[in-house]
């Protein structure tokens, strides 16, 4: 498989620009009373409209395939490995340790992963498969750490699970309709790519304290978990499952995705230093996009 590097680099550049446009939109306009309404509306469109529609579009056409087993095993292996390492480390206080933990095990497969894969390959199948499993862990892990048990209502009533469920109902219950759904929802992919990364930029903030003292050490650990341990864990499973080259490339790119932006929401919920959660996510997102660009160029050279 040969990639045209120039168009991909332009696409990655556009993703950077759109993300920082969202970041500066928030930085410059949040003082106005109407900002919170626009921010909430855009987030709801991405979260409650585009995300489930994208899952419906994909799974109404394919149903559940055996490929779904790969991200479940790969993400679970990473959760166990990274979680075990981080839990044994000392970060000075419990809040920081919990942020390092959820950032190390919960990655951004949709708001960043989907745009990157779609820009590079015109396909983001593995982003949806990984996103389904990762979304579950992104909700369950903080809830278990925070109050000792998962919130099943939060788990069941979220756009990824709903989109996955409705897509499969359409695929298996009304197959005569299922093949028309992707054509009706053809617009969701591009809409999700650009609006999601803009909204993701709006969720980010930066504080210089993340580069100092114990938080800098914590940031280094998260980076090692995200950009070294995570992709290394994926590699043997790629060979074990004999993934097609396209899906293997997509999985390796997902292996270097930044922490999930939903981690910051969960940090706010449990009062685990959301400023550190958001600032570290911003820094690691920039690094992730730079690494993804290099990896895509490497794929083209193979």
C-alpha positions as CSV (number, residue, x, y, z in Angstrom):
1,X,0.0,0.0,0.0
2,X,1.5,3.3,-1.1
3,X,0.5,6.6,0.5
4,X,0.7,10.0,-1.1
5,X,2.8,11.8,1.5
6,X,2.1,15.4,0.5
7,X,-1.7,15.2,0.8
8,X,-1.4,13.4,4.1
9,X,1.0,16.1,5.4
10,X,-1.4,18.8,4.3
11,X,-4.2,17.0,6.1
12,X,-2.2,16.6,9.3
13,X,-1.4,20.3,9.0
14,X,-5.0,21.2,8.6
15,X,-5.8,19.0,11.7
16,X,-3.2,21.0,13.7
17,X,-4.7,24.2,12.5
18,X,-8.3,23.2,13.3
19,X,-7.3,22.0,16.8
20,X,-5.5,25.3,17.6
21,X,-8.4,27.2,16.1
22,X,-10.6,25.6,18.7
23,X,-8.0,26.3,21.4
24,X,-7.8,29.9,20.5
25,X,-11.6,30.2,20.1
26,X,-11.9,29.2,23.7
27,X,-8.9,31.4,24.9
28,X,-10.2,34.5,23.2
29,X,-14.0,34.3,23.6
30,X,-14.7,32.5,26.8
31,X,-15.1,35.8,28.6
32,X,-18.3,36.4,26.6
33,X,-21.6,35.1,28.1
34,X,-22.6,33.4,24.9
35,X,-19.4,31.4,24.7
36,X,-20.5,28.6,27.1
37,X,-23.7,28.1,25.0
38,X,-21.8,27.8,21.7
39,X,-19.2,25.5,23.3
40,X,-21.8,23.2,24.8
41,X,-23.8,23.1,21.5
42,X,-20.8,22.2,19.4
43,X,-19.7,19.5,22.0
44,X,-23.3,18.1,22.0
45,X,-23.3,17.9,18.1
46,X,-20.1,16.0,18.1
47,X,-20.8,13.8,21.1
48,X,-24.5,13.1,20.7
49,X,-25.0,13.4,16.9
50,X,-21.9,12.8,14.8
51,X,-20.3,10.1,17.0
52,X,-23.4,7.8,17.2
53,X,-24.2,8.4,13.5
54,X,-20.7,7.5,12.5
55,X,-20.9,4.2,14.5
56,X,-24.4,3.5,13.0
57,X,-23.0,4.2,9.5
58,X,-20.1,1.7,10.0
59,X,-21.8,-1.1,11.9
60,X,-25.0,-1.1,9.9
61,X,-22.9,-2.1,7.0
62,X,-20.5,-4.6,8.6
63,X,-22.2,-5.8,11.8
64,X,-19.9,-7.3,14.5
65,X,-16.7,-8.8,13.0
66,X,-13.9,-10.9,14.5
67,X,-11.6,-7.9,14.1
68,X,-13.3,-6.4,17.2
69,X,-11.5,-9.0,19.3
70,X,-8.1,-7.5,18.5
71,X,-8.7,-4.0,20.1
72,X,-10.4,-5.6,23.1
73,X,-7.3,-7.8,23.8
74,X,-4.8,-5.1,22.9
75,X,-6.4,-2.4,25.0
76,X,-6.9,-4.8,27.9
77,X,-3.3,-5.9,27.8
78,X,-2.2,-2.2,27.8
79,X,-4.5,-1.4,30.7
80,X,-3.1,-4.2,32.8
81,X,0.6,-3.5,31.9
82,X,0.5,0.3,32.2
83,X,-1.9,0.2,35.2
84,X,0.4,-2.2,37.0
85,X,3.5,0.0,36.4
86,X,1.9,3.3,37.3
87,X,0.2,2.0,40.4
88,X,3.5,1.0,41.9
89,X,5.0,4.5,41.3
90,X,5.1,7.4,43.6
91,X,4.0,10.9,42.3
92,X,3.8,12.8,45.5
93,X,0.0,12.7,45.9
94,X,-3.0,10.6,45.0
95,X,-4.6,13.1,42.6
96,X,-1.5,13.2,40.3
97,X,-1.2,9.4,40.4
98,X,-4.8,9.0,39.3
99,X,-4.3,11.4,36.4
100,X,-1.2,9.5,35.3
101,X,-3.1,6.3,35.5
102,X,-6.1,7.2,33.5
103,X,-3.9,9.1,30.9
104,X,-1.7,6.0,30.6
105,X,-4.6,3.6,29.9
106,X,-7.3,5.7,28.2
107,X,-6.4,7.0,24.7
108,X,-8.1,9.3,22.2
109,X,-9.2,7.0,19.4
110,X,-12.1,9.1,18.1
111,X,-11.6,12.9,18.5
112,X,-7.9,12.6,17.3
113,X,-7.6,9.0,16.1
114,X,-10.5,9.2,13.6
115,X,-9.3,12.4,11.9
116,X,-5.7,11.2,11.7
117,X,-6.6,7.8,10.2
118,X,-9.2,9.2,7.8
119,X,-6.8,11.9,6.6
120,X,-4.0,9.3,6.1
121,X,-5.9,6.4,4.6
122,X,-9.4,7.6,3.7
123,X,-10.5,4.8,6.1
124,X,-10.8,4.8,9.9
125,X,-12.3,1.4,10.6
126,X,-9.9,0.5,13.5
127,X,-10.6,3.9,15.1
128,X,-14.2,2.9,15.5
129,X,-13.3,-0.6,16.8
130,X,-10.7,0.7,19.3
131,X,-13.0,3.7,20.1
132,X,-15.8,1.3,21.1
133,X,-13.6,-0.6,23.6
134,X,-11.6,2.5,24.8
135,X,-14.8,4.4,25.5
136,X,-15.9,1.7,27.8
137,X,-12.6,1.8,29.7
138,X,-12.5,5.6,29.7
139,X,-15.8,5.6,31.7
140,X,-15.4,2.5,33.8
141,X,-11.8,2.9,35.0
142,X,-12.2,6.4,36.6
143,X,-15.5,5.3,38.2
144,X,-13.9,2.2,39.7
145,X,-11.0,4.2,41.0
146,X,-13.2,7.1,42.2
147,X,-16.0,5.3,44.0
148,X,-15.1,1.6,43.8
149,X,-17.8,0.6,41.3
150,X,-18.7,1.4,37.7
151,X,-21.8,3.5,36.8
152,X,-23.8,1.2,34.6
153,X,-26.1,4.0,33.6
154,X,-23.1,6.1,32.4
155,X,-21.8,3.1,30.6
156,X,-25.1,2.2,28.8
157,X,-26.2,5.8,28.0
158,X,-23.3,7.1,25.9
159,X,-23.1,7.8,22.2
160,X,-20.6,5.1,21.3
161,X,-22.6,2.3,22.9
162,X,-25.9,3.6,21.4
163,X,-24.4,4.0,17.9
164,X,-22.9,0.5,18.1
165,X,-26.2,-1.0,19.3
166,X,-28.4,0.8,16.7
167,X,-26.0,0.0,13.9
168,X,-26.0,-3.7,14.6
169,X,-29.8,-3.8,15.1
170,X,-30.1,-2.3,11.6
171,X,-27.6,-4.7,10.1
172,X,-29.1,-7.9,11.5
173,X,-32.8,-7.0,11.8
174,X,-33.4,-5.0,8.5
175,X,-30.5,-6.0,6.1
176,X,-32.5,-4.6,3.2
177,X,-32.2,-1.2,4.8
178,X,-28.7,-1.6,6.2
179,X,-26.9,-1.2,2.8
180,X,-28.5,2.2,2.2
181,X,-27.5,3.7,5.6
182,X,-23.8,4.4,4.6
183,X,-25.0,6.3,1.6
184,X,-27.5,8.4,3.6
185,X,-24.8,9.1,6.2
186,X,-21.9,9.7,3.8
187,X,-21.4,13.2,5.2
188,X,-20.7,12.1,8.8
189,X,-17.1,11.1,8.3
190,X,-15.8,14.5,7.2
191,X,-18.1,16.3,9.6
192,X,-16.7,14.2,12.5
193,X,-13.1,14.7,11.4
194,X,-13.1,18.5,11.5
195,X,-15.7,19.4,14.1
196,X,-14.5,16.9,16.6
197,X,-10.9,18.1,16.5
198,X,-12.1,21.7,16.7
199,X,-14.2,20.8,19.8
200,X,-11.3,18.8,21.2
201,X,-9.2,21.9,20.9
202,X,-11.8,23.8,22.9
203,X,-11.6,21.3,25.7
204,X,-7.8,21.9,26.2
205,X,-6.0,24.4,28.3
206,X,-2.4,25.0,29.3
207,X,-0.7,25.8,32.6
208,X,3.1,26.1,32.9
209,X,3.0,24.2,36.2
210,X,2.7,21.0,34.2
211,X,6.4,21.5,33.2
212,X,7.6,21.9,36.7
213,X,8.6,19.6,39.6
214,X,6.6,16.4,40.2
215,X,4.1,17.2,37.4
216,X,6.9,17.2,34.9
217,X,8.0,13.8,36.1
218,X,4.4,12.7,35.8
219,X,4.2,14.1,32.3
220,X,7.3,12.1,31.3
221,X,5.8,8.9,32.7
222,X,2.5,9.4,30.7
223,X,4.5,10.1,27.6
224,X,6.5,6.8,28.0
225,X,3.3,4.9,28.6
226,X,1.5,6.4,25.6
227,X,4.2,6.6,23.0
228,X,6.5,3.7,23.9
229,X,4.7,1.0,26.0
230,X,1.3,1.2,24.3
231,X,2.5,0.7,20.6
232,X,5.0,-2.0,21.8
233,X,2.1,-3.9,23.3
234,X,0.1,-3.7,20.1
235,X,2.8,-5.1,17.9
236,X,2.7,-8.8,18.9
237,X,-1.1,-8.9,18.7
238,X,-1.0,-7.4,15.2
239,X,1.0,-10.5,14.1
240,X,-1.0,-12.9,16.2
241,X,-4.3,-11.7,14.6
242,X,-2.6,-11.4,11.2
243,X,-4.2,-8.1,10.5
244,X,-4.3,-6.8,6.9
245,X,-1.7,-4.2,6.3
246,X,-4.2,-1.3,6.3
247,X,-5.6,-2.3,9.7
248,X,-2.0,-2.9,11.0
249,X,-1.0,0.6,10.0
250,X,-4.1,2.1,11.6
251,X,-3.5,0.2,14.8
252,X,0.1,1.3,15.1
253,X,-1.1,4.9,14.6
254,X,-3.7,4.5,17.3
255,X,-1.0,3.1,19.6
256,X,0.6,6.6,19.7
257,X,-2.6,8.5,20.3
258,X,-2.7,11.0,23.2
259,X,-4.8,10.6,26.3
260,X,-8.6,10.8,25.9
261,X,-10.1,14.3,26.4
262,X,-12.9,12.6,28.4
263,X,-10.2,12.0,31.1
264,X,-10.4,15.7,31.9
265,X,-14.2,15.4,32.4
266,X,-13.6,12.5,34.7
267,X,-10.9,14.4,36.6
268,X,-13.4,17.3,37.1
269,X,-16.0,14.8,38.3
270,X,-13.7,13.4,41.0
271,X,-11.6,16.5,41.6
272,X,-8.3,15.0,40.5
273,X,-6.5,18.1,39.4
274,X,-8.3,18.8,36.1
275,X,-5.8,21.6,35.2
276,X,-3.0,19.0,35.1
277,X,-5.2,16.6,33.2
278,X,-6.0,19.2,30.5
279,X,-2.6,20.8,30.2
280,X,-0.8,17.4,29.9
281,X,-3.4,16.3,27.3
282,X,-2.7,19.4,25.2
283,X,1.1,18.8,25.2
284,X,0.8,15.1,24.5
285,X,-1.7,15.8,21.7
286,X,0.8,18.0,19.9
287,X,3.5,15.4,20.3
288,X,1.1,12.6,19.2
289,X,0.3,14.5,15.9
290,X,4.0,15.1,15.2
291,X,4.8,11.4,15.8
292,X,1.8,10.3,13.7
293,X,3.2,12.4,10.8
294,X,6.6,10.8,11.1
295,X,5.0,7.3,11.3
296,X,2.9,7.9,8.2
297,X,6.0,9.0,6.3
298,X,7.7,5.8,7.5
299,X,4.7,3.7,6.3
300,X,5.1,5.3,2.9
301,X,8.8,4.3,2.7
302,X,8.0,0.6,3.4
